[in-house]
Every structure is written in C-alpha cells, then in structure tokens.
Amino acid sequence: MKPPERFETKRLILRKPCMADAPAIFASYAQDPEITRYMTWTPHKNIDETYGIVEMMLKYWEDGSTYSFAIIPKDSSSVVGMIAMHPAGFKVEIGYVLARPHWGKGFITEAARMVINWLLEQPSIYRVFATCDVENLASAHVMEKVGMKREGILRQNTIRFNVGNEPRDSYIYAIVK
C-alpha cells in the first residue's frame, strides 16, 4: 500500500507534511494540553520538538510504516491538524488530531471519510480501525459518523500520559469490506 501524497475533499487538502509545517503544528495544536489530553504523546515543550516529530513523520513515509497527512482548510494555508494511516498487512489503523478552534466543524469527519474510502478501495486492505480513550466521546462520535462500528473495549490498553501513568481502557472501532 502506497497512498498518494495528497488528497482533496470539498473543504480540505490532506497532504504529506513538510518541515515548513512545524511552526503551524506547534502553534495550532502540538503544545495545547487540552488537545493532547487523550493522545499517547505529551504536549510539545518547544518548536524544536515539533521539528523532530515532523522529521520522524517523513522518515516513516519513506519506510512505509506510517503515512501522516497535514490537514489544511482550503480557505487557509496553515496546518490545523493531522490524520495518519498505520498499515499492518491487510488492516490499517488511523489516528487524528485537530486544533481546538476547528473542533465541531466536521473537518476530522471529512478527512477520515476520505482516508477510509481510499483505504477500502485498495485490494489488499480489508479492515480500517481506530481506538480512543473511553472518556474521549468526541473522537468516538467521529468514528461512528464515518461508519465505523464499536467492537468493544480494550481493557487497560493504552497509557495516556496526559491523564495518568497507568493503562486506560480504549474503545475499538472498525469498518470492514
């Protein structure tokens, strides 16, 4: 599976990130404790940390382990979020993050729908799934809106360091061919 470097929806451009995106990523969401609350990573302390993460994203693009896409509204030129594909054979996990001023506008739903539709068109992909903390109801709602079904609870599945140091329960959602 090798995705294109760019997708386009009605309101969004999803594209491979570049190093020049780091300042916008840092400013719009990477350092915000509320946005990162349920992430598996902690808020970035400085812009250098964000540059390092973007560099890692580009490395992962090259080795095919993760394909991250910057989310850019068409009426803007700035990155407001990210959506990623993590392929594992016949299945792909997706994950996403969005800057707080853009919550409630349907951007993640639109981006996830585009990515999921493309993935399920690929002959070798049979399952697209995602997880979220059981308290992250907004993320669970996005998964439901894009047609994913809640399959259950993964007990003590993920440590979310912004909430605590012990594993927390996660919902698992999936859509299949």
Summary of the structure (lengths in Angstrom):
residues: 177
radius of gyration: 15.4
end to end distance: 16.2
largest distance: 41.9
contacts: 540
relative contact order: 0.17
helix: 32%
strand: 33%
